[in-house]
Amino acid sequence: MNARFALLVTAAVSLACGGVPDVKGTLGATCGSAGGPVPSVDLAELAGPVDAAPGLVLEVTAEGFVIDGEETDTLQAFSEAQERASEIADAMGEEASGGVGVAIGADVTGSRVVEVLDGLAGLGVSDIRFLLRSPEPRAATAYLDPDYAADLRERAAEIEPSMRMTVLAAEVDSLLAACPGGQNAFAAVAHASPEMRCQLMVAGLEEALPSCPFTDGAAVVTALQVMFEPPPYDVVTLALTLDANAEPFEVPKDAAWSAIAPLWQPRSGQSARWVLEGAAAKPSSKPGPAGPKPAPTPARAASSASVGKIQASGPLDATLVTKVMARARAPVRACYEQSVARNPSTAGSMVLKVVVGADGRVSSAKAEDDTVGDAQLTSCLIASARKLRFPSSGGVTTVEMPLVFSAR
């Protein structure tokens, strides 16, 4: 029996490829790279300064947008993406990164650029950071397993850009087949915002890999290096503050973005309103017919659902728990809005208590100290909480999320 055990240990050490890799040390620079994931659009090239990284990236093509990593044909989804990014920052006790990064395809025309900026202004966005690529190449990534990285990058190059992240995620998941804790950690970050996904993955794997001797840790980390690696160039940012009362900046209607960006570069950081050439002198609107204006439609009373300080007791790291629970904030609001639609005076407070099992799944959820008294609201909140996924921890963790609902 002892001989068989010794043989098993020897095999485990051999399959571990030299032991558990330094996940945080290897992926730290990748996770912290400016600009986040590689934009799928072909950025225009421009030399210039690198300002602070934006909090959220909006990719603009001639046909549509990529917002928070998801393709869409409307800008309306942008507000939701901003809200998710802000929630995660709040849950971590940090301020949301300033500015919106706008990555515009090099061949997108001036008329499309002005259309997008007008749309962002309509959503209340004013701090713009245009993302462009520097002609100076970035230092090459030091892959943990260079041969595997070369093979993986070669295969990824043959895949449509919009599908590469999905395919690389499947590769990582397959590498973690013998590591349930790593798979749980990977699944737990699937719906996190792009700027948080890498950091959450590092935290989960640091905990999971030491207990998975039959998993090739070097291959897992290398695949993540490829998955989250920054562009092969530095990202240059041109700043713009949209101001309807500022001097106009005239944009050639049919010019490509690669030709427009250098025109704005000398004024980077200034306020302006971007208009198409010849439109600056035209009145913004024609006078309406004489007579009284119709009364504005009264706005519906606002309601709010606020989340208090999240408490966690158990083996799961409190910071990681807070990050995962941040994804519950949007469903909490959605559940409350449904309740208000049924009864506009719905208000009160409760504590949502969630028990997380050793496998990272929610084993139970219930509402305590409930002063709201809406059974449908409670059922909705519990159903949403049960969908959360945490990294495996080897023990039970209890999480309490205080909720306050107010109808105003």
LUMRO-535861 format. One record per residue (C-alpha): x, y, z; residue number from 1; residue in three letters. Coordinates in Angstrom, 2 decimals, decimal comma. Example, Ala and Ser with C-alpha at 12.3 -4.5 7.8 and 13.67 -1.06 7.14 Angstrom:
<lumros>
LUMRO | px | py | pz | i | aa
LUMRO | 12,30 | -4,50 | 7,80 | 1 | ala
LUMRO | 13,67 | -1,06 | 7,14 | 2 | ser
</lumros>
This chain:
<lumros>
LUMRO | px | py | pz | i | aa
LUMRO | 0,00 | 0,00 | 0,00 | 1 | met
LUMRO | 2,80 | 2,42 | 0,90 | 2 | asn
LUMRO | 4,60 | 1,63 | -2,36 | 3 | ala
LUMRO | 1,46 | 2,37 | -4,37 | 4 | arg
LUMRO | 0,99 | 5,63 | -2,49 | 5 | phe
LUMRO | 4,62 | 6,64 | -3,17 | 6 | ala
LUMRO | 4,14 | 5,87 | -6,86 | 7 | leu
LUMRO | 0,99 | 8,01 | -6,93 | 8 | leu
LUMRO | 2,79 | 10,93 | -5,31 | 9 | val
LUMRO | 5,69 | 10,61 | -7,77 | 10 | thr
LUMRO | 3,29 | 10,62 | -10,71 | 11 | ala
LUMRO | 1,46 | 13,63 | -9,30 | 12 | ala
LUMRO | 4,66 | 15,64 | -8,94 | 13 | val
LUMRO | 5,69 | 14,69 | -12,46 | 14 | ser
LUMRO | 2,35 | 15,71 | -13,94 | 15 | leu
LUMRO | 2,45 | 19,00 | -12,08 | 16 | ala
LUMRO | 5,30 | 20,05 | -14,38 | 17 | cys
LUMRO | 7,69 | 21,26 | -11,76 | 18 | gly
LUMRO | 5,18 | 22,34 | -9,11 | 19 | gly
LUMRO | 2,58 | 25,10 | -8,84 | 20 | val
LUMRO | 3,47 | 28,21 | -10,86 | 21 | pro
LUMRO | 3,51 | 31,72 | -9,42 | 22 | asp
LUMRO | 0,08 | 32,70 | -10,75 | 23 | val
LUMRO | 0,02 | 36,25 | -9,39 | 24 | lys
LUMRO | 3,63 | 37,00 | -10,27 | 25 | gly
LUMRO | 3,24 | 35,71 | -13,83 | 26 | thr
LUMRO | -0,15 | 37,19 | -14,64 | 27 | leu
LUMRO | 0,12 | 40,37 | -12,59 | 28 | gly
LUMRO | 1,56 | 42,49 | -15,40 | 29 | ala
LUMRO | -0,91 | 41,06 | -17,89 | 30 | thr
LUMRO | -3,92 | 41,85 | -15,69 | 31 | cys
LUMRO | -2,67 | 45,36 | -15,03 | 32 | gly
LUMRO | -1,91 | 46,29 | -18,63 | 33 | ser
LUMRO | -3,43 | 49,56 | -19,85 | 34 | ala
LUMRO | -6,30 | 49,23 | -22,23 | 35 | gly
LUMRO | -7,52 | 45,80 | -21,07 | 36 | gly
LUMRO | -8,38 | 43,14 | -23,64 | 37 | pro
LUMRO | -7,19 | 43,59 | -27,22 | 38 | val
LUMRO | -9,83 | 45,58 | -29,13 | 39 | pro
LUMRO | -11,25 | 43,65 | -32,06 | 40 | ser
LUMRO | -11,24 | 46,76 | -34,26 | 41 | val
LUMRO | -8,16 | 47,72 | -36,28 | 42 | asp
LUMRO | -6,95 | 50,79 | -34,37 | 43 | leu
LUMRO | -5,49 | 53,77 | -36,19 | 44 | ala
LUMRO | -1,78 | 54,37 | -35,56 | 45 | glu
LUMRO | -0,64 | 57,53 | -33,83 | 46 | leu
LUMRO | 2,35 | 58,49 | -31,71 | 47 | ala
LUMRO | 1,51 | 60,35 | -28,53 | 48 | gly
LUMRO | 1,23 | 60,31 | -24,74 | 49 | pro
LUMRO | -0,47 | 57,52 | -22,79 | 50 | val
LUMRO | -3,00 | 58,93 | -20,33 | 51 | asp
LUMRO | -4,75 | 57,06 | -17,53 | 52 | ala
LUMRO | -6,53 | 53,93 | -18,69 | 53 | ala
LUMRO | -10,30 | 54,35 | -19,18 | 54 | pro
LUMRO | -12,78 | 52,47 | -17,06 | 55 | gly
LUMRO | -14,79 | 50,97 | -19,90 | 56 | leu
LUMRO | -14,04 | 50,42 | -23,59 | 57 | val
LUMRO | -16,52 | 51,01 | -26,40 | 58 | leu
LUMRO | -15,43 | 49,60 | -29,76 | 59 | glu
LUMRO | -16,90 | 51,28 | -32,83 | 60 | val
LUMRO | -17,15 | 49,73 | -36,28 | 61 | thr
LUMRO | -18,95 | 50,92 | -39,40 | 62 | ala
LUMRO | -21,90 | 48,61 | -38,59 | 63 | glu
LUMRO | -22,19 | 48,41 | -34,80 | 64 | gly
LUMRO | -20,48 | 48,36 | -31,42 | 65 | phe
LUMRO | -18,74 | 46,06 | -28,94 | 66 | val
LUMRO | -19,66 | 47,16 | -25,42 | 67 | ile
LUMRO | -18,08 | 45,44 | -22,42 | 68 | asp
LUMRO | -17,06 | 42,60 | -24,73 | 69 | gly
LUMRO | -20,56 | 42,07 | -26,18 | 70 | glu
LUMRO | -21,60 | 42,94 | -29,76 | 71 | glu
LUMRO | -24,63 | 45,19 | -30,18 | 72 | thr
LUMRO | -26,12 | 47,52 | -32,78 | 73 | asp
LUMRO | -27,29 | 50,15 | -30,28 | 74 | thr
LUMRO | -25,61 | 52,41 | -27,74 | 75 | leu
LUMRO | -28,37 | 51,89 | -25,18 | 76 | gln
LUMRO | -26,50 | 48,90 | -23,71 | 77 | ala
LUMRO | -23,64 | 51,24 | -22,81 | 78 | phe
LUMRO | -25,39 | 52,66 | -19,74 | 79 | ser
LUMRO | -25,89 | 49,14 | -18,34 | 80 | glu
LUMRO | -22,21 | 48,29 | -18,92 | 81 | ala
LUMRO | -21,15 | 51,50 | -17,14 | 82 | gln
LUMRO | -23,40 | 50,62 | -14,24 | 83 | glu
LUMRO | -21,91 | 47,12 | -13,92 | 84 | arg
LUMRO | -18,35 | 48,49 | -13,93 | 85 | ala
LUMRO | -19,29 | 51,08 | -11,29 | 86 | ser
LUMRO | -20,93 | 48,44 | -9,08 | 87 | glu
LUMRO | -17,82 | 46,27 | -9,06 | 88 | ile
LUMRO | -15,64 | 49,27 | -8,19 | 89 | ala
LUMRO | -18,03 | 50,24 | -5,35 | 90 | asp
LUMRO | -18,09 | 46,69 | -4,02 | 91 | ala
LUMRO | -14,28 | 46,72 | -3,87 | 92 | met
LUMRO | -14,26 | 50,09 | -2,10 | 93 | gly
LUMRO | -12,62 | 51,78 | -5,09 | 94 | glu
LUMRO | -13,54 | 54,68 | -7,33 | 95 | glu
LUMRO | -14,60 | 53,75 | -10,86 | 96 | ala
LUMRO | -11,90 | 54,54 | -13,42 | 97 | ser
LUMRO | -12,59 | 57,84 | -15,10 | 98 | gly
LUMRO | -13,30 | 58,24 | -18,76 | 99 | gly
LUMRO | -14,74 | 56,08 | -21,48 | 100 | val
LUMRO | -12,28 | 54,48 | -23,88 | 101 | gly
LUMRO | -13,54 | 54,71 | -27,46 | 102 | val
LUMRO | -11,72 | 52,37 | -29,88 | 103 | ala
LUMRO | -12,70 | 53,38 | -33,41 | 104 | ile
LUMRO | -11,89 | 51,31 | -36,47 | 105 | gly
LUMRO | -9,23 | 52,98 | -38,62 | 106 | ala
LUMRO | -11,55 | 53,12 | -41,66 | 107 | asp
LUMRO | -14,67 | 54,42 | -39,87 | 108 | val
LUMRO | -15,84 | 57,69 | -41,47 | 109 | thr
LUMRO | -16,18 | 61,08 | -39,86 | 110 | gly
LUMRO | -19,97 | 61,04 | -40,10 | 111 | ser
LUMRO | -20,05 | 57,81 | -38,09 | 112 | arg
LUMRO | -17,68 | 59,25 | -35,46 | 113 | val
LUMRO | -19,86 | 62,35 | -34,96 | 114 | val
LUMRO | -22,95 | 60,14 | -34,78 | 115 | glu
LUMRO | -21,37 | 58,07 | -32,00 | 116 | val
LUMRO | -20,22 | 61,12 | -30,02 | 117 | leu
LUMRO | -23,71 | 62,63 | -30,28 | 118 | asp
LUMRO | -25,11 | 59,34 | -28,97 | 119 | gly
LUMRO | -22,70 | 59,29 | -26,01 | 120 | leu
LUMRO | -23,55 | 62,91 | -25,20 | 121 | ala
LUMRO | -27,22 | 61,94 | -25,18 | 122 | gly
LUMRO | -26,40 | 59,29 | -22,57 | 123 | leu
LUMRO | -24,67 | 61,87 | -20,38 | 124 | gly
LUMRO | -21,11 | 60,80 | -21,26 | 125 | val
LUMRO | -18,63 | 63,67 | -21,58 | 126 | ser
LUMRO | -15,16 | 62,28 | -20,71 | 127 | asp
LUMRO | -13,86 | 60,55 | -23,85 | 128 | ile
LUMRO | -10,48 | 58,80 | -24,29 | 129 | arg
LUMRO | -9,89 | 57,81 | -27,91 | 130 | phe
LUMRO | -7,74 | 54,66 | -28,06 | 131 | leu
LUMRO | -5,13 | 54,40 | -30,81 | 132 | leu
LUMRO | -2,09 | 52,24 | -31,33 | 133 | arg
LUMRO | 1,45 | 53,50 | -30,93 | 134 | ser
LUMRO | 3,89 | 52,71 | -33,76 | 135 | pro
LUMRO | 6,36 | 51,56 | -31,10 | 136 | glu
LUMRO | 5,95 | 47,81 | -30,36 | 137 | pro
LUMRO | 5,35 | 46,62 | -26,80 | 138 | arg
LUMRO | 7,89 | 44,34 | -25,14 | 139 | ala
LUMRO | 7,18 | 40,69 | -25,89 | 140 | ala
LUMRO | 5,29 | 38,65 | -23,27 | 141 | thr
LUMRO | 7,48 | 36,23 | -21,28 | 142 | ala
LUMRO | 5,28 | 33,13 | -21,56 | 143 | tyr
LUMRO | 5,63 | 30,48 | -18,87 | 144 | leu
LUMRO | 5,54 | 27,76 | -21,56 | 145 | asp
LUMRO | 6,77 | 29,43 | -24,81 | 146 | pro
LUMRO | 6,20 | 26,39 | -27,06 | 147 | asp
LUMRO | 2,61 | 25,92 | -25,90 | 148 | tyr
LUMRO | 1,99 | 29,67 | -26,21 | 149 | ala
LUMRO | 3,25 | 29,69 | -29,80 | 150 | ala
LUMRO | 0,96 | 26,79 | -30,71 | 151 | asp
LUMRO | -2,02 | 28,40 | -28,97 | 152 | leu
LUMRO | -1,46 | 31,80 | -30,60 | 153 | arg
LUMRO | -1,11 | 30,16 | -34,01 | 154 | glu
LUMRO | -4,44 | 28,38 | -33,55 | 155 | arg
LUMRO | -6,12 | 31,55 | -32,22 | 156 | ala
LUMRO | -4,94 | 33,52 | -35,28 | 157 | ala
LUMRO | -7,04 | 31,24 | -37,49 | 158 | glu
LUMRO | -10,22 | 32,02 | -35,54 | 159 | ile
LUMRO | -12,55 | 34,95 | -36,15 | 160 | glu
LUMRO | -11,54 | 37,75 | -33,71 | 161 | pro
LUMRO | -14,97 | 37,91 | -32,05 | 162 | ser
LUMRO | -14,74 | 34,19 | -31,20 | 163 | met
LUMRO | -11,15 | 34,03 | -29,95 | 164 | arg
LUMRO | -11,95 | 34,75 | -26,30 | 165 | met
LUMRO | -14,62 | 32,02 | -26,30 | 166 | thr
LUMRO | -12,27 | 29,45 | -27,85 | 167 | val
LUMRO | -9,42 | 30,33 | -25,47 | 168 | leu
LUMRO | -11,83 | 30,05 | -22,53 | 169 | ala
LUMRO | -12,76 | 26,55 | -23,68 | 170 | ala
LUMRO | -9,04 | 25,68 | -23,85 | 171 | glu
LUMRO | -8,50 | 26,83 | -20,25 | 172 | val
LUMRO | -11,57 | 24,92 | -19,10 | 173 | asp
LUMRO | -10,26 | 21,71 | -20,71 | 174 | ser
LUMRO | -6,86 | 22,17 | -19,02 | 175 | leu
LUMRO | -8,68 | 22,37 | -15,68 | 176 | leu
LUMRO | -10,61 | 19,12 | -16,26 | 177 | ala
LUMRO | -8,79 | 17,44 | -13,36 | 178 | ala
LUMRO | -9,15 | 20,48 | -11,12 | 179 | cys
LUMRO | -12,79 | 21,10 | -10,08 | 180 | pro
LUMRO | -11,75 | 24,03 | -7,90 | 181 | gly
LUMRO | -10,06 | 25,71 | -10,86 | 182 | gly
LUMRO | -13,10 | 25,09 | -13,07 | 183 | gln
LUMRO | -15,36 | 26,65 | -10,43 | 184 | asn
LUMRO | -13,06 | 29,66 | -10,17 | 185 | ala
LUMRO | -13,07 | 30,01 | -13,95 | 186 | phe
LUMRO | -16,87 | 29,73 | -14,16 | 187 | ala
LUMRO | -17,29 | 32,28 | -11,37 | 188 | ala
LUMRO | -15,69 | 35,06 | -13,44 | 189 | val
LUMRO | -17,56 | 34,37 | -16,67 | 190 | ala
LUMRO | -19,94 | 37,28 | -16,20 | 191 | his
LUMRO | -17,49 | 39,71 | -14,60 | 192 | ala
LUMRO | -16,60 | 42,86 | -16,49 | 193 | ser
LUMRO | -13,49 | 42,52 | -18,72 | 194 | pro
LUMRO | -11,38 | 44,77 | -16,51 | 195 | glu
LUMRO | -12,08 | 42,53 | -13,47 | 196 | met
LUMRO | -12,04 | 39,09 | -15,11 | 197 | arg
LUMRO | -8,27 | 38,61 | -15,06 | 198 | cys
LUMRO | -7,80 | 39,68 | -11,42 | 199 | gln
LUMRO | -10,62 | 37,40 | -10,25 | 200 | leu
LUMRO | -9,15 | 34,50 | -12,21 | 201 | met
LUMRO | -5,76 | 35,00 | -10,55 | 202 | val
LUMRO | -7,34 | 34,98 | -7,08 | 203 | ala
LUMRO | -9,28 | 31,80 | -7,83 | 204 | gly
LUMRO | -6,36 | 29,87 | -9,33 | 205 | leu
LUMRO | -3,94 | 30,86 | -6,56 | 206 | glu
LUMRO | -6,29 | 29,03 | -4,22 | 207 | glu
LUMRO | -7,21 | 26,09 | -6,49 | 208 | ala
LUMRO | -4,00 | 24,98 | -8,24 | 209 | leu
LUMRO | -2,02 | 23,90 | -5,13 | 210 | pro
LUMRO | -4,62 | 21,17 | -4,52 | 211 | ser
LUMRO | -4,63 | 19,93 | -8,16 | 212 | cys
LUMRO | -1,40 | 17,91 | -8,69 | 213 | pro
LUMRO | -2,67 | 16,27 | -11,89 | 214 | phe
LUMRO | -3,25 | 19,64 | -13,59 | 215 | thr
LUMRO | -0,53 | 21,20 | -15,75 | 216 | asp
LUMRO | -0,39 | 24,53 | -13,93 | 217 | gly
LUMRO | 2,19 | 25,99 | -16,33 | 218 | ala
LUMRO | -0,10 | 25,30 | -19,29 | 219 | ala
LUMRO | -3,10 | 26,86 | -17,47 | 220 | val
LUMRO | -1,19 | 30,05 | -16,67 | 221 | val
LUMRO | 0,27 | 30,21 | -20,20 | 222 | thr
LUMRO | -3,20 | 29,90 | -21,74 | 223 | ala
LUMRO | -4,36 | 32,76 | -19,52 | 224 | leu
LUMRO | -1,34 | 34,82 | -20,57 | 225 | gln
LUMRO | -2,45 | 34,36 | -24,18 | 226 | val
LUMRO | -6,09 | 34,95 | -23,30 | 227 | met
LUMRO | -5,51 | 38,23 | -21,44 | 228 | phe
LUMRO | -2,32 | 39,46 | -23,07 | 229 | glu
LUMRO | -2,27 | 43,13 | -24,07 | 230 | pro
LUMRO | -1,95 | 44,26 | -27,69 | 231 | pro
LUMRO | 1,52 | 44,00 | -29,28 | 232 | pro
LUMRO | 1,66 | 47,80 | -29,17 | 233 | tyr
LUMRO | 1,17 | 50,53 | -26,57 | 234 | asp
LUMRO | -2,22 | 52,18 | -26,45 | 235 | val
LUMRO | -2,16 | 55,93 | -27,05 | 236 | val
LUMRO | -5,09 | 57,98 | -25,74 | 237 | thr
LUMRO | -6,44 | 61,28 | -27,01 | 238 | leu
LUMRO | -8,73 | 63,01 | -24,53 | 239 | ala
LUMRO | -11,90 | 64,95 | -25,33 | 240 | leu
LUMRO | -14,45 | 66,61 | -23,06 | 241 | thr
LUMRO | -17,77 | 66,85 | -24,85 | 242 | leu
LUMRO | -19,36 | 70,25 | -24,22 | 243 | asp
LUMRO | -22,41 | 71,45 | -26,16 | 244 | ala
LUMRO | -21,41 | 75,08 | -25,48 | 245 | asn
LUMRO | -17,74 | 74,76 | -26,52 | 246 | ala
LUMRO | -16,19 | 75,76 | -29,80 | 247 | glu
LUMRO | -17,00 | 73,34 | -32,64 | 248 | pro
LUMRO | -14,40 | 70,99 | -34,05 | 249 | phe
LUMRO | -15,29 | 70,35 | -37,68 | 250 | glu
LUMRO | -14,85 | 66,79 | -38,93 | 251 | val
LUMRO | -14,63 | 65,86 | -42,63 | 252 | pro
LUMRO | -17,70 | 63,77 | -43,38 | 253 | lys
LUMRO | -16,07 | 61,10 | -45,55 | 254 | asp
LUMRO | -12,55 | 61,12 | -44,05 | 255 | ala
LUMRO | -11,31 | 57,96 | -42,33 | 256 | ala
LUMRO | -10,73 | 57,98 | -38,58 | 257 | trp
LUMRO | -7,02 | 57,35 | -39,21 | 258 | ser
LUMRO | -6,92 | 60,80 | -40,85 | 259 | ala
LUMRO | -9,18 | 62,54 | -38,32 | 260 | ile
LUMRO | -7,31 | 61,53 | -35,14 | 261 | ala
LUMRO | -4,10 | 63,44 | -36,07 | 262 | pro
LUMRO | -6,24 | 66,57 | -36,59 | 263 | leu
LUMRO | -7,45 | 66,36 | -32,99 | 264 | trp
LUMRO | -4,09 | 65,43 | -31,46 | 265 | gln
LUMRO | -2,85 | 69,03 | -30,94 | 266 | pro
LUMRO | -6,06 | 69,78 | -29,02 | 267 | arg
LUMRO | -6,12 | 66,57 | -26,95 | 268 | ser
LUMRO | -7,57 | 67,21 | -23,51 | 269 | gly
LUMRO | -9,62 | 70,23 | -24,54 | 270 | gln
LUMRO | -13,39 | 70,71 | -24,58 | 271 | ser
LUMRO | -15,25 | 70,80 | -27,87 | 272 | ala
LUMRO | -18,39 | 69,75 | -29,68 | 273 | arg
LUMRO | -17,67 | 67,68 | -32,76 | 274 | trp
LUMRO | -19,71 | 68,54 | -35,84 | 275 | val
LUMRO | -19,50 | 67,69 | -39,52 | 276 | leu
LUMRO | -17,82 | 70,24 | -41,77 | 277 | glu
LUMRO | -20,21 | 73,04 | -42,70 | 278 | gly
LUMRO | -22,66 | 72,27 | -39,92 | 279 | ala
LUMRO | -21,14 | 74,54 | -37,27 | 280 | ala
LUMRO | -22,75 | 77,72 | -38,63 | 281 | ala
LUMRO | -26,19 | 76,20 | -39,09 | 282 | lys
LUMRO | -28,87 | 76,73 | -36,43 | 283 | pro
LUMRO | -29,34 | 73,70 | -34,23 | 284 | ser
LUMRO | -33,10 | 73,61 | -34,87 | 285 | ser
LUMRO | -35,85 | 75,44 | -36,73 | 286 | lys
LUMRO | -38,28 | 77,63 | -34,77 | 287 | pro
LUMRO | -41,48 | 75,77 | -33,94 | 288 | gly
LUMRO | -45,03 | 76,93 | -34,65 | 289 | pro
LUMRO | -46,51 | 79,73 | -32,58 | 290 | ala
LUMRO | -48,60 | 78,84 | -29,58 | 291 | gly
LUMRO | -48,14 | 77,33 | -26,16 | 292 | pro
LUMRO | -45,85 | 74,39 | -25,79 | 293 | lys
LUMRO | -47,33 | 71,11 | -24,57 | 294 | pro
LUMRO | -46,82 | 70,41 | -20,89 | 295 | ala
LUMRO | -43,99 | 67,96 | -20,20 | 296 | pro
LUMRO | -44,96 | 64,46 | -19,20 | 297 | thr
LUMRO | -44,44 | 64,12 | -15,44 | 298 | pro
LUMRO | -41,61 | 61,79 | -14,52 | 299 | ala
LUMRO | -42,42 | 58,68 | -12,54 | 300 | arg
LUMRO | -41,26 | 58,72 | -8,96 | 301 | ala
LUMRO | -37,85 | 57,16 | -8,59 | 302 | ala
LUMRO | -37,16 | 54,13 | -6,43 | 303 | ser
LUMRO | -33,87 | 52,77 | -5,19 | 304 | ser
LUMRO | -32,36 | 49,53 | -3,97 | 305 | ala
LUMRO | -29,14 | 50,02 | -2,03 | 306 | ser
LUMRO | -26,68 | 47,42 | -0,77 | 307 | val
LUMRO | -24,92 | 47,69 | 2,57 | 308 | gly
LUMRO | -21,52 | 46,33 | 3,60 | 309 | lys
LUMRO | -21,23 | 42,67 | 2,66 | 310 | ile
LUMRO | -20,08 | 40,36 | 5,47 | 311 | gln
LUMRO | -18,51 | 36,92 | 4,90 | 312 | ala
LUMRO | -17,46 | 34,24 | 7,37 | 313 | ser
LUMRO | -15,66 | 31,11 | 6,21 | 314 | gly
LUMRO | -12,65 | 30,06 | 4,13 | 315 | pro
LUMRO | -13,47 | 32,19 | 1,06 | 316 | leu
LUMRO | -11,48 | 35,43 | 0,83 | 317 | asp
LUMRO | -13,71 | 38,37 | 1,80 | 318 | ala
LUMRO | -12,48 | 40,55 | -1,07 | 319 | thr
LUMRO | -13,23 | 37,83 | -3,59 | 320 | leu
LUMRO | -16,69 | 37,29 | -2,07 | 321 | val
LUMRO | -17,41 | 41,00 | -2,42 | 322 | thr
LUMRO | -16,38 | 40,94 | -6,08 | 323 | lys
LUMRO | -18,66 | 37,99 | -6,85 | 324 | val
LUMRO | -21,57 | 39,47 | -4,88 | 325 | met
LUMRO | -21,24 | 42,70 | -6,87 | 326 | ala
LUMRO | -22,78 | 40,83 | -9,77 | 327 | arg
LUMRO | -25,96 | 40,39 | -7,71 | 328 | ala
LUMRO | -26,65 | 44,12 | -7,53 | 329 | arg
LUMRO | -28,27 | 44,44 | -10,95 | 330 | ala
LUMRO | -30,64 | 41,47 | -10,32 | 331 | pro
LUMRO | -31,50 | 42,96 | -6,90 | 332 | val
LUMRO | -32,59 | 46,19 | -8,56 | 333 | arg
LUMRO | -34,49 | 44,30 | -11,26 | 334 | ala
LUMRO | -36,38 | 42,28 | -8,62 | 335 | cys
LUMRO | -37,25 | 45,46 | -6,72 | 336 | tyr
LUMRO | -38,44 | 47,27 | -9,85 | 337 | glu
LUMRO | -40,82 | 44,38 | -10,52 | 338 | gln
LUMRO | -42,08 | 44,72 | -6,95 | 339 | ser
LUMRO | -42,60 | 48,48 | -7,33 | 340 | val
LUMRO | -44,52 | 47,88 | -10,56 | 341 | ala
LUMRO | -46,93 | 45,72 | -8,55 | 342 | arg
LUMRO | -47,03 | 48,09 | -5,57 | 343 | asn
LUMRO | -45,43 | 51,57 | -5,91 | 344 | pro
LUMRO | -45,16 | 51,95 | -2,12 | 345 | ser
LUMRO | -43,01 | 48,84 | -1,63 | 346 | thr
LUMRO | -40,20 | 49,71 | 0,79 | 347 | ala
LUMRO | -38,23 | 48,31 | 3,69 | 348 | gly
LUMRO | -35,08 | 46,34 | 4,37 | 349 | ser
LUMRO | -33,77 | 42,80 | 4,75 | 350 | met
LUMRO | -30,57 | 40,81 | 4,92 | 351 | val
LUMRO | -30,01 | 38,33 | 2,10 | 352 | leu
LUMRO | -28,14 | 35,39 | 3,66 | 353 | lys
LUMRO | -26,29 | 33,11 | 1,25 | 354 | val
LUMRO | -24,51 | 29,88 | 2,19 | 355 | val
LUMRO | -21,73 | 28,85 | -0,22 | 356 | val
LUMRO | -20,66 | 25,22 | -0,26 | 357 | gly
LUMRO | -17,13 | 23,88 | -0,56 | 358 | ala
LUMRO | -17,63 | 23,48 | -4,33 | 359 | asp
LUMRO | -18,40 | 27,19 | -4,78 | 360 | gly
LUMRO | -22,11 | 26,70 | -5,42 | 361 | arg
LUMRO | -24,82 | 28,37 | -3,36 | 362 | val
LUMRO | -26,38 | 25,66 | -1,19 | 363 | ser
LUMRO | -29,05 | 27,88 | 0,36 | 364 | ser
LUMRO | -30,32 | 31,45 | 0,34 | 365 | ala
LUMRO | -32,94 | 33,17 | 2,47 | 366 | lys
LUMRO | -34,08 | 36,62 | 3,59 | 367 | ala
LUMRO | -33,74 | 37,56 | 7,27 | 368 | glu
LUMRO | -34,98 | 40,60 | 9,23 | 369 | asp
LUMRO | -37,42 | 41,25 | 6,38 | 370 | asp
LUMRO | -39,50 | 44,43 | 6,85 | 371 | thr
LUMRO | -40,66 | 44,56 | 3,20 | 372 | val
LUMRO | -43,16 | 41,71 | 3,32 | 373 | gly
LUMRO | -43,29 | 40,99 | -0,42 | 374 | asp
LUMRO | -43,05 | 37,24 | -0,98 | 375 | ala
LUMRO | -42,54 | 37,63 | -4,73 | 376 | gln
LUMRO | -39,65 | 40,03 | -4,19 | 377 | leu
LUMRO | -38,04 | 37,61 | -1,73 | 378 | thr
LUMRO | -38,44 | 34,66 | -4,13 | 379 | ser
LUMRO | -36,90 | 36,71 | -6,96 | 380 | cys
LUMRO | -33,89 | 37,68 | -4,81 | 381 | leu
LUMRO | -33,31 | 34,10 | -3,64 | 382 | ile
LUMRO | -33,52 | 32,75 | -7,20 | 383 | ala
LUMRO | -30,94 | 35,32 | -8,35 | 384 | ser
LUMRO | -28,60 | 34,53 | -5,44 | 385 | ala
LUMRO | -28,69 | 30,80 | -6,20 | 386 | arg
LUMRO | -27,22 | 31,49 | -9,66 | 387 | lys
LUMRO | -24,00 | 32,96 | -8,22 | 388 | leu
LUMRO | -20,81 | 30,90 | -8,51 | 389 | arg
LUMRO | -17,80 | 31,23 | -6,21 | 390 | phe
LUMRO | -14,37 | 29,55 | -6,28 | 391 | pro
LUMRO | -14,18 | 26,25 | -4,39 | 392 | ser
LUMRO | -12,78 | 26,66 | -0,89 | 393 | ser
LUMRO | -12,81 | 23,32 | 0,92 | 394 | gly
LUMRO | -15,37 | 24,61 | 3,41 | 395 | gly
LUMRO | -18,65 | 26,45 | 3,93 | 396 | val
LUMRO | -18,81 | 30,25 | 3,73 | 397 | thr
LUMRO | -21,79 | 32,32 | 4,92 | 398 | thr
LUMRO | -22,39 | 35,65 | 3,20 | 399 | val
LUMRO | -24,76 | 38,39 | 4,38 | 400 | glu
LUMRO | -25,84 | 41,22 | 2,07 | 401 | met
LUMRO | -27,92 | 43,99 | 3,73 | 402 | pro
LUMRO | -30,54 | 45,48 | 1,38 | 403 | leu
LUMRO | -32,54 | 48,69 | 1,74 | 404 | val
LUMRO | -35,45 | 49,45 | -0,60 | 405 | phe
LUMRO | -37,01 | 52,91 | -0,78 | 406 | ser
LUMRO | -39,80 | 54,32 | -2,95 | 407 | ala
LUMRO | -39,44 | 58,04 | -3,53 | 408 | arg
</lumros>
